[in-house]
Every structure is written in C-alpha cells, then in structure tokens.
Amino acid sequence: MAITSSKFGTSKDGKEVTLYTISNSKGMKASVTDFGALLVNLLVPDANGEIRDVVQGFDTLEEYFANPDFFGATIGPNANRIDNASFTLDGEVFKLDVNDGTNNLHSHRENGYHKRMWAAECTDNSVTFTLEDQDGSMGFPGNKKFVVTYTLGEENDLKIQYHAVSDKKTVINPTNHSYFNLMGQGSCVNSDHQLWLNASHYTPVNANLIPTGEIAPVAGTPMDFTQPKKIGLEIDADFEQLNLAGGYDHNWVLDGWDGSLKHFATVESPDGALTMKVSTTLPGVQFYAGNFLDGQPGKGGVAYQKRFALCLETQYYPNSANESSFPSCVFGDGREYDSVTVYSFA
C-alpha cells in the first residue's frame, strides 16, 4: 500500500489544495482531496486487467468550485431533502437554506461541507479528513466536529467511515455523492447496468420529492430490485413515483437494518467485466439514476448526459428530521454519529 500527494490547485481563499492517491498492490487507486473531502478518482482493474475510472468528476479543482451535481461530494451535515427547509428540535424551529423548490437539499450548495477545506492526516492506506463547524452554520445547531476516513483495502474495497459529534442536539446525516459508471468515463448510460438491492420496501414521495411517511412494498412495482435487473428495464414505466422524479430518485429501506455492516447492493457492468458490491451500517440508500444530468462537461471533456451514471447514497431516510416514524438522524448532546459504507470491486 502507498499514498502519494500532489498539488491540486488553490482554493478561492488562497489555501493550497492537495490530492491524495491511495494505491494497493492490485492496481486499484482512490484519489481524494482536502477540498470538500471529495472522491475525485476511483481507478479499478476489470476482469481483463484494464483500468477503469468508475466515478464521474472533474480534472481540475476549479471545476469543483461549481459542481452543481455534487460529483464525489461529502455531503454534510445533512444529505438529501428536508421539507420546507426547516425542522424542529425540542420546540425550537431551525430554518435552513431554501435551495430546492421549497425544500433544503444537501444542506447548502455553496457553504456545504463539499466546498470547505478539511484538515488531512494520512496512514499507509487511508486518509482522514477533519472539519469543525460552528453553532448555527447553515441553520444547523451545535458546534460540530466531523471526521471522514477513506481506506483502501487489498481486496479492491474502498471504505468510507464517518464520525461526528455536536455539543447540542442537531441533524447529522452525511453521505458520499459519487456517481458510478462501471464502464468508465461516459462510455454508456447506466440503464445498461444490472442492479440488485436488498430492499423490499421504499419511501414514496410527494410532488416535492419529500417522503410521504409511508413505507411501501416494492413488490409488483418498477421499484423492485430484489432480483437483479437492468436499471433501464422499467425506468420509464408509467408509474406515478417514476413520473414524479423523472426516473429513480428515491430512498430504499434496507432489509434487516440493525446498525451492523450489511451487503445491500450489487451493480454489474453491461459487459460483465466489473462488479461493485456495496455494504453499509445505515438504514437507507438513495438510488439516483442521474435523471437530471444534462451534458455537464467532466473528465477528459466527456459530456455527462442524462443517466450516464448512478448514485447509491447511504443515509438516514430523507426528511427524517421531520418524520418521527423514521429512524432518527438527531445526534449530539451525548449521542455520537458513526457509520461505515464500503464499495467492493471484482
């Protein structure tokens, strides 16, 4: 195992930004940066020994300053949507940035953790990023400390571990927003990938893409991935939930959640030469099929078109801060946040 570092550019406020690349003996490499704790590159050998970069993103730091689609982003303190951009804790209402219709999405587009400088510390096979955020930042209560560690294993697995503490009760629900295409950069649409999810239920949404509070069975609907199927097989079916979101952009409720690390997803490339298995300790995953990608230029000048990649954002359910029937994402005041998500390739 080895880690190398190189200059990746300069932040808007003049800080030097570093790109850290972790390599194992089998040819897999993960590149992460202290700007946003972003996952920039994930180079994986396929069955033929060819190397594929399986995450979308940019070649330069400056392109990440905008990053409207959140490529590779560490989202925090809260991922996904919060209804009416507000939540209540112990009778007090906290107002957030209104940035997705009437909702809050991913905390803040400009001041979220994916656009902050993090402190970095390396071992022989991991990079740990640390960020401290003050009480009231972006509307969230509590002085918070977030730690994100990327660890590359010899079995071609990338582990992302999160830990957070707060001196007040607050909403903590981070995720990684990487877009995966197992064929490499822009070589095919994700609809040709095969997906399996260990999730017999999902959370239906209303017209604002906020969960209704219902936990609905997937059986007999296009939301059913309990048997492997191509993502594109039913993505354009005349089904209300797909019509509302323009395709798959929903939270799946993972079966058997108990806080332990469980394998919940398998993605297979169209040519069968690469498989990704995903495991997590979290109760849900937002499967987003890239419905709103619209030709954003990315690595090597590739235009990332609609549905060119997919996201599997492990998380507490969207709007959990306002939905008492969902697992609670309120932490702090003695309750610390911990989670692990692992992407394994073969």
C-alpha angles and dihedrals in degrees: 000000000000141000125207128183133205137174111269098183140276127298121236090261093051102262119142111247120212131205114211119200120197115198132188130199094260097064099262117136133183120194119198132171137211089231102090094341083265127179100227104171135013111185114191131177114234128212090280094050093253116138120238127188098219101186127074121231145108139299096223137047092232091064089057090058088078103025095156092179095051095239110195091348129163099220117209159226085342130011125206129009132334115194116247089357091271144089137186127231121183091342096310120116118221118200120211136190112291101224108138110053102292092337138087113241123194094344099276133352095217106023100036121119091263088071100042129095113249129199111245134211125179136206125180093280107013145056120209120201122197129194131178119203128188131238111277096019109153087352097297117127126232139048100269136196118198126191123189121183125192113199125183117206132205090243091065095262128138115205122197114195124188130196127174138172132187133187090221135039108274144150113273118176113139127174142172113251101201118153112221129207110169092199092062132247112001095322096133142353117269090239088084092058119097117232135194122186126188090219125112092178139042138185112255117217137217126232090285090054090248115138113256092218093255120123102208132191117249093210113120094012136094087253090074113111096151085115116045113263139158112273091228096052095092104002093113096041117136093255121138096231092051091046091053094052101032089243133332113353103132143116117254119206108230116229119243097010111180102146095267123117109272134175106241108159141038123188122189125196117239092249093049092235097115135036129187122201119192127202130181145172091220128099100234148027130207106219105200118181097200093256093157099047106120110181100298106175111242141163114355090003093291111157108228102220130191111305095002090137143010136230128215102190109186110212153124107284119283114270091013087144088069102031113077093189092064125081107278121256092186110120138162132070089082100329110103125201120235131165141155130204122182129195112198124188132201 
